[in-house]
């Protein structure tokens, strides 16, 4: 499984960005997909997750009501729509896929910077 993110960038406080993650390879083995982020000096944290079959979602409290995770299985793509961005959302955002055997795949990361 290969994951390639895109869509990061620099945005002002209150702005929006949409991240994309294109998935290729043995996608049939994937149970969950999600977005994580890691800010400088901090641990990587879960932002949002979506189950591959049912589309059920879950979010970190810090992004609830502002971020939306979705996927388009016809395009093998997962999205993270980020609205009302805050400086504390600044981080490298990583796409993640977890297989049925609980193996984790990671993308290379995309930088999101929110200026105050």
C-alpha positions in Angstrom: 0.0 0.0 0.0 1.3 3.4 -1.0 -0.1 6.7 0.3 0.6 10.1 -1.3 -0.7 13.3 0.4 -1.2 16.7 -1.1 -2.9 20.0 -0.4 -0.9 21.4 2.5 0.2 25.0 2.5 0.2 28.4 4.3 -3.1 29.9 5.3 -4.3 32.7 7.6 -6.2 32.1 10.8 -9.8 31.3 10.0 -9.0 30.0 6.5 -9.5 26.6 4.9 -7.5 23.9 3.3 -8.3 20.5 1.9 -5.8 17.6 2.1 -6.0 14.7 -0.2 -4.4 11.2 0.1 -4.3 8.9 -2.9 -4.1 5.2 -2.0 -2.6 2.6 -4.3 -1.6 -1.1 -4.0 -3.5 -3.7 -2.0 -6.3 -1.4 -0.9 -8.7 -4.4 -0.3 -6.7 -5.1 2.9 -7.4 -1.7 4.5 -9.8 -1.5 7.4 -9.2 2.0 8.6 -7.8 5.2 7.2 -7.0 8.4 9.0 -5.1 11.6 9.3 -2.5 12.3 12.0 -0.5 15.4 12.6 2.8 16.2 14.3 3.8 19.7 15.5 7.4 20.6 16.3 8.5 19.1 19.6 5.2 17.2 20.0 4.1 13.6 19.5 2.2 12.5 16.5 -1.6 12.7 17.3 -4.7 11.3 15.7 -6.8 13.9 14.0 -9.6 11.9 12.3 -10.3 8.3 11.3 -12.8 6.7 8.9 -13.6 3.1 8.4 -13.1 1.9 4.9 -16.3 0.0 4.4 -19.0 1.8 6.5 -17.5 5.3 6.3 -17.9 5.7 10.1 -15.9 8.6 11.3 -14.3 9.8 14.6 -12.4 13.0 15.4 -10.1 14.4 18.0 -11.9 16.8 20.3 -9.7 19.7 19.1 -10.9 19.5 15.5 -14.6 18.5 16.0 -16.9 20.8 14.1 -14.1 22.2 12.0 -12.5 19.3 10.2 -14.3 16.7 8.0 -12.8 13.4 6.9 -14.2 11.6 3.8 -13.2 9.1 1.2 -14.1 8.4 -2.4 -13.5 4.7 -3.0 -14.0 5.1 -6.7 -10.9 7.4 -6.8 -9.0 5.6 -4.0 -8.7 9.0 -2.3 -9.3 10.2 1.2 -9.8 13.8 2.1 -9.5 16.1 5.1 -11.5 19.3 4.8 -10.1 21.8 7.4 -12.1 24.9 8.1 -11.7 27.7 10.7 -8.0 26.9 11.0 -6.1 28.1 14.0 -2.4 28.6 14.6 -2.4 25.5 16.8 -3.4 23.4 13.8 0.1 24.0 12.3 1.8 20.7 11.9 2.9 18.1 9.4 -0.2 16.1 8.4 0.2 12.4 7.7 -2.1 10.0 5.9 -2.5 6.6 7.5 -3.9 3.3 6.5 -4.3 0.3 8.8 -4.7 -3.2 7.3 -6.8 -6.0 8.6 -3.6 -7.4 10.2 -3.1 -4.1 12.0 -0.1 -3.1 9.9 0.2 0.7 9.5 1.1 2.4 6.3 2.1 6.1 6.2 2.4 8.8 3.7 5.3 11.2 3.5 3.5 14.1 5.1 2.3 17.5 4.0 3.0 20.7 5.9 0.1 22.9 7.1 1.0 26.3 8.5 -1.6 28.6 9.9 -0.5 32.2 10.4 -1.9 34.4 13.2 
